[in-house]
Amino acid sequence: SGAVKIQFRLPDGTRAVRRFLSSDLVGVLYAFVSSKCSKQSIELRSGFPPKDISFQKDSTIDEAKLAGEMIQGRYI
């Protein structure tokens, strides 16, 4: 209950799917992607056209409306 699935396209081209609680902060998504990638800085984008979600790090996944989204990661 309260779990949402989010898909990721990682900077190296691989894909990952993971479930999170809708009450988790968006910052948890950054931690997940960082754990899957090298130690370079990353940028996460969601929506169409893809928009940077870094300003939402302190919002919950539910508040940011990221449930079921495809999130793209890029090295910066």
C-alpha positions in Angstrom: 0.0 0.0 0.0 1.4 3.4 -1.0 4.0 1.9 -3.3 4.6 3.4 -6.8 6.6 2.1 -9.7 9.1 4.4 -11.4 11.2 3.6 -14.4 14.7 5.0 -15.0 16.8 5.5 -18.1 20.2 5.7 -16.6 23.0 7.8 -18.1 24.9 4.7 -19.4 21.8 3.7 -21.5 20.5 0.9 -19.2 17.1 0.9 -17.7 15.9 0.1 -14.2 12.5 -0.2 -12.6 12.0 0.2 -8.9 9.1 0.7 -6.4 9.2 3.5 -3.9 6.8 4.7 -1.3 4.7 7.7 -2.5 5.8 9.4 0.7 9.5 9.1 -0.1 11.3 12.3 -1.0 12.5 13.0 -4.6 16.0 13.1 -3.1 15.7 9.3 -2.7 15.5 8.9 -6.5 18.8 10.8 -6.8 20.4 8.5 -4.3 19.1 5.4 -6.2 20.4 6.6 -9.5 23.7 7.6 -8.0 24.1 4.1 -6.5 23.7 2.6 -10.0 26.0 5.0 -11.8 29.6 6.2 -11.5 30.4 9.0 -9.1 29.8 11.8 -11.7 27.1 14.4 -11.0 23.8 13.5 -12.5 20.7 15.4 -13.5 17.2 13.7 -13.5 14.5 14.8 -15.9 10.9 13.8 -16.1 7.8 14.6 -18.3 7.5 15.7 -21.9 9.4 17.7 -22.8 11.8 16.4 -20.1 12.3 19.0 -17.3 14.8 19.0 -14.5 13.4 17.8 -11.2 16.2 18.9 -8.9 14.1 21.8 -7.5 11.7 19.1 -6.1 14.2 17.2 -4.0 12.4 18.1 -0.8 9.0 17.2 -2.1 7.5 13.7 -1.9 7.1 11.6 -5.0 3.4 12.0 -4.7 3.6 15.8 -4.5 5.9 15.9 -7.5 3.5 13.6 -9.4 6.3 11.2 -10.4 4.4 8.0 -9.8 4.6 5.8 -12.9 6.9 8.2 -14.7 10.0 7.5 -16.9 12.8 9.4 -15.4 15.9 10.1 -17.5 19.3 10.5 -16.0 22.1 12.5 -17.5 25.7 13.2 -16.5 26.4 16.9 -16.0 
